[in-house]
Amino acid sequence: MKYFVISWIFLIFFSCKTQFKTQEYNEGNIPKTPNYAQSSNWAVLPGKYPKVLNAYVAKDIDALEADVFYVYPTLILDPLDPSWNASVEDKNHREKVVNSAVQFQASAWGKAGRLYVPYYRQAHIRSYDYYSSGGEKAFSLAYSDVKASFEYYLANYNKGRPIIIASHSQGTTHTKRLLQDFFDGTPLQKKLVAAYLVGIEVLPNTFKHLKPMNKPKQTGGYLCWNTFKKGHFPKKKDLYKGSLTTNPISWNNDLETDFEDHKGFLFTNGKIYEKSIRISITDGLVWSSLPRFPMRIFMIFKKNYHVADVNLFWKDISDNSQLRVANWIEK
């Protein structure tokens, strides 16, 4: 929890214009390749749930009829860290994955299916800004791990069960490719309950066969959104223009939802705050009111709610993912 609070405050007070320490991308410095046959290279497996999930997931994991493959967001944020990719053997990085991303994001899908969360050699946050001078290679390396872990999951764990793909930020950068490689127009598409592609732009031409979904019980497609304070845009105003945008409260074509529609926001104190936001949908963005929750003072001047893309709609996601699984199974 401590790390997540620090990350929250970091992203509130520091802009994307941070001056990063960097170095030339050197393949000789690539961290060791993870072996996904070893359970130690998974943050979460059905037989390996960390204690931080106890309060949020189904009591009988074995009774769940679907799987959830979750890919976490960027956790390498230190501007003084010159490395391009994280080592999955780094103890501090593993703790960040479990105590932030798993506890406050992956947990949202914990009652819809059995969770699978691989550690991967994710790219440093500066890889987005320095894409042509090392970032592209860093992302390719990170995706190679996501792909390898998913291949291992399919071969050894899935057993033909329906699948939810869930991700945020850099995780979505990778799951878009994962869907293109494994689901888009393939036999596996029939096993897809839903793909929650959160925190990165998803354009209408991203997939050839997979379609965005605009009904709460719909299955076989994807959902996506990026959250900003109402009336505000990214510094590059057109960054998300044209992106497909889901209403993560009503899950339909509603352009607005009010406080009473909101199921709940999971805050870092572990509590869920119901009816805490109202939202409106604009071109590529979900505009949110200032959330009603403790420490809301820290968000008064914050325009970009990216770090809370999942947390703000935690209970909404939890209920919706369970509904979609039930509908997939019924059909």
C-alpha positions in Angstrom: 0.0 0.0 0.0 2.9 2.4 0.8 4.3 2.1 -2.7 1.0 2.7 -4.3 0.4 5.9 -2.3 3.8 7.1 -3.2 3.2 6.3 -6.9 -0.1 8.1 -6.8 1.4 11.2 -5.3 4.4 11.0 -7.7 2.1 11.0 -10.7 0.0 13.8 -9.3 2.9 16.2 -8.8 5.4 15.3 -11.6 4.7 16.0 -15.2 5.6 13.8 -18.2 8.3 16.3 -19.0 10.6 14.8 -16.3 14.3 14.9 -17.4 15.3 11.2 -17.5 18.7 9.8 -17.0 19.3 7.6 -20.0 22.0 5.5 -21.8 22.4 3.8 -25.1 20.3 0.6 -25.4 22.8 -2.2 -25.0 21.7 -5.8 -25.5 24.5 -6.9 -23.3 22.6 -5.4 -20.3 19.3 -7.2 -21.0 18.0 -8.8 -17.8 17.8 -12.6 -17.6 14.9 -14.2 -19.6 12.2 -15.5 -17.2 11.3 -19.2 -17.4 7.5 -19.4 -17.0 7.6 -23.1 -16.2 8.8 -21.8 -12.8 6.0 -20.5 -10.6 8.4 -18.0 -9.1 8.1 -16.0 -12.3 4.4 -15.5 -11.8 3.1 -12.9 -9.4 -0.2 -14.7 -9.3 -1.3 -18.2 -10.1 -4.4 -20.1 -9.0 -2.3 -22.0 -6.5 -0.2 -18.9 -5.6 -2.4 -16.0 -4.5 -0.6 -13.4 -2.4 -2.3 -12.4 0.8 -3.1 -8.9 -0.5 -5.8 -10.5 -2.7 -7.7 -12.2 0.2 -10.2 -9.4 0.8 -11.1 -9.1 -2.9 -11.2 -12.4 -4.6 -13.7 -15.4 -4.7 -13.4 -17.6 -1.7 -13.5 -20.8 -3.8 -11.0 -20.1 -6.6 -11.3 -23.6 -8.0 -15.1 -23.0 -8.6 -14.5 -20.1 -11.0 -15.2 -21.1 -14.6 -13.1 -18.5 -16.4 -9.5 -17.3 -16.4 -8.1 -13.8 -16.2 -4.7 -13.0 -17.7 -3.6 -9.6 -16.4 -0.7 -7.5 -17.5 0.4 -4.7 -15.1 1.3 -1.0 -15.9 4.7 0.7 -15.8 6.2 0.5 -12.4 9.8 1.7 -13.3 9.3 5.4 -12.8 12.6 6.5 -11.3 14.0 9.2 -13.6 17.5 8.5 -12.3 17.3 4.8 -13.2 19.2 4.4 -16.6 18.0 0.8 -17.2 15.7 0.1 -20.1 14.0 -3.0 -18.8 13.2 -4.4 -15.3 14.6 -7.6 -14.0 11.9 -10.0 -12.9 14.4 -11.2 -10.3 14.5 -7.8 -8.6 12.9 -8.1 -5.2 11.8 -4.5 -5.0 10.1 -4.7 -8.4 8.3 -7.8 -7.4 7.0 -6.1 -4.3 5.7 -3.2 -6.4 3.9 -5.6 -8.7 2.1 -7.4 -5.9 1.5 -4.5 -3.5 0.3 -2.0 -6.1 -0.8 -3.5 -9.4 -2.1 -6.8 -8.2 -3.7 -5.5 -5.0 -5.4 -2.4 -6.5 -6.0 -3.4 -10.1 -5.9 -7.2 -10.9 -8.1 -7.7 -7.8 -11.0 -6.0 -9.7 -11.3 -9.2 -11.8 -10.7 -11.6 -8.9 -14.3 -12.8 -8.6 -14.7 -13.2 -12.4 -12.0 -15.8 -12.9 -8.8 -17.4 -11.8 -6.0 -14.9 -12.0 -2.7 -15.3 -13.9 -0.2 -12.5 -13.6 3.3 -13.0 -15.0 6.3 -11.0 -14.0 7.8 -9.5 -17.2 10.8 -7.4 -18.1 8.7 -4.3 -18.6 10.1 -1.1 -20.2 11.1 2.0 -18.2 8.5 4.8 -18.4 10.9 6.9 -20.5 10.6 4.4 -23.3 7.5 6.2 -24.5 9.4 9.5 -24.8 12.6 7.9 -26.1 10.9 5.4 -28.4 13.3 5.8 -31.3 16.5 5.7 -29.2 15.9 2.6 -27.2 12.3 2.6 -26.2 11.1 0.4 -29.2 13.6 -2.3 -28.3 12.7 -2.1 -24.6 9.0 -2.6 -25.5 9.8 -5.4 -27.8 11.7 -7.2 -25.1 8.8 -6.6 -22.6 6.3 -8.0 -25.1 8.4 -11.1 -25.8 7.9 -12.0 -22.1 4.2 -11.3 -22.1 3.8 -13.4 -25.2 6.0 -16.3 -23.8 4.0 -16.3 -20.6 0.7 -16.4 -22.4 1.9 -19.2 -24.6 2.9 -21.1 -21.5 -0.5 -20.4 -19.9 -2.3 -21.7 -23.0 -0.3 -24.9 -23.1 -0.3 -25.7 -19.4 -3.1 -23.9 -17.5 -6.0 -22.9 -19.7 -7.5 -26.3 -20.5 -10.1 -24.7 -22.9 -11.5 -22.3 -20.4 -13.0 -18.9 -21.4 -10.5 -16.0 -21.0 -10.6 -12.4 -19.8 -7.6 -10.2 -20.9 -7.1 -7.3 -18.5 -4.4 -4.6 -18.5 -3.5 -1.0 -17.8 -1.1 1.5 -19.4 2.1 -0.3 -20.6 0.2 -3.5 -19.9 -2.3 -2.5 -22.6 0.5 -1.6 -25.0 1.4 -5.3 -24.8 -2.1 -6.8 -24.7 -3.1 -5.0 -27.9 -0.3 -7.0 -29.6 -1.3 -10.1 -27.7 -4.9 -9.9 -29.0 -3.6 -9.3 -32.5 -1.3 -12.3 -32.3 -3.6 -14.8 -30.6 -7.3 -13.8 -30.8 -8.0 -11.5 -33.7 -9.7 -13.7 -36.3 -8.3 -17.0 -34.8 -10.2 -19.9 -33.2 -9.2 -18.6 -29.8 -11.4 -15.6 -30.3 -14.4 -17.8 -29.4 -12.9 -18.3 -25.9 -12.6 -14.5 -25.3 -15.1 -13.3 -22.7 -13.8 -9.7 -22.8 -10.6 -7.7 -23.1 -10.3 -4.7 -20.8 -7.7 -2.5 -22.5 -7.3 0.4 -20.1 -5.0 3.4 -20.0 -3.8 3.5 -23.7 -5.4 4.7 -26.8 -7.2 2.0 -28.9 -8.0 3.2 -32.4 -10.9 1.7 -34.5 -8.4 0.0 -36.9 -6.4 -1.7 -34.2 -8.1 -5.1 -34.9 -9.5 -6.7 -38.0 -12.1 -8.9 -36.4 -12.4 -8.0 -32.7 -15.0 -5.4 -32.0 -15.6 -2.9 -29.2 -18.6 -3.8 -26.9 -21.4 -1.4 -26.0 -23.7 -3.6 -23.9 -23.0 -4.8 -20.3 -23.5 -8.5 -21.0 -21.8 -8.6 -24.4 -18.9 -10.9 -24.9 -16.1 -11.6 -27.4 -14.9 -8.0 -27.8 -13.0 -5.3 -26.0 -13.4 -2.3 -23.7 -11.1 0.7 -23.3 -11.0 4.1 -21.6 -8.6 6.9 -20.4 -9.7 9.1 -17.5 -9.2 12.9 -17.1 -10.7 15.4 -14.8 -13.8 16.9 -16.4 -13.1 19.6 -18.9 -9.4 18.8 -19.3 -7.2 17.1 -22.0 -3.7 15.7 -22.2 -0.9 18.2 -22.9 -1.0 16.9 -26.4 -4.7 17.7 -26.8 -5.4 15.3 -29.6 -3.5 12.4 -28.0 -6.6 10.3 -27.5 -8.8 11.9 -30.2 -10.5 9.2 -32.2 -9.8 6.5 -29.6 -12.6 4.1 -28.8 -14.1 4.9 -25.4 -16.2 2.7 -23.1 -18.4 4.0 -20.4 -17.0 2.0 -17.5 -20.0 2.6 -15.3 -23.0 1.8 -17.5 -21.0 -0.2 -20.1 -23.3 1.0 -22.9 -23.5 4.1 -25.1 -24.5 6.5 -22.3 -22.5 9.7 -22.6 -23.1 10.6 -18.9 -23.7 8.8 -15.6 -24.3 10.3 -12.3 -23.1 9.6 -8.7 -25.8 7.1 -7.9 -24.8 5.0 -10.9 -21.2 4.6 -9.7 -20.7 1.2 -7.9 -17.4 2.0 -6.2 -13.8 3.3 -6.1 -11.1 1.3 -4.4 -8.8 3.6 -2.5 -5.3 2.8 -1.1 -6.8 2.3 2.4 -8.5 -0.8 1.1 -12.0 0.7 1.3 -14.5 1.0 -1.5 -16.3 4.3 -1.9 -19.6 4.1 -3.6 -21.3 6.8 -5.6 -18.1 8.8 -5.6 -17.9 10.1 -9.1 -20.0 11.2 -12.1 -18.6 10.9 -15.6 -19.2 12.0 -19.1 -17.8 10.6 -22.4 -16.0 12.8 -24.8 -13.8 12.1 -27.9 -11.4 9.4 -26.6 -11.7 10.3 -22.9 -13.7 9.6 -19.8 -14.2 12.9 -18.0 -14.6 12.4 -14.2 -15.7 14.7 -11.5 -13.4 15.2 -8.5 -13.8 11.9 -6.7 -15.3 11.8 -3.2 -12.7 10.0 -1.1 -10.1 10.7 1.6 -7.1 12.8 0.5 -9.2 14.2 -2.4 -7.4 17.5 -1.7 -4.3 16.0 -3.5 -6.4 15.7 -6.7 -7.8 19.2 -6.7 -5.2 20.5 -9.2 -4.7 17.2 -11.0 -6.0 16.9 -14.5 -4.8 13.5 -15.6 -6.4 10.6 -13.7 -4.4 7.9 -15.5 -3.1 6.3 -12.4 -6.7 5.7 -11.2 -8.1 4.4 -14.5 -8.9 1.1 -12.8 -9.3 2.1 -9.2 -12.0 4.7 -9.9 -14.2 2.0 -11.4 -13.0 -1.0 -9.4 -16.4 -2.3 -8.2 -18.0 -1.4 -11.6 -15.3 -3.6 -13.3 -15.7 -6.4 -10.7 -19.5 -6.6 -11.2 -19.3 -6.3 -15.0 -16.7 -8.9 -15.5 -18.7 -11.4 -13.5 -21.8 -10.6 -15.5 -19.9 -11.1 -18.8 -18.5 -14.5 -17.7 -22.0 -15.7 -16.6 -23.4 -14.6 -20.0 -20.5 -16.3 -21.9 -21.1 -19.6 -20.0 -24.9 -19.4 -20.4 -24.5 -19.0 -24.2 
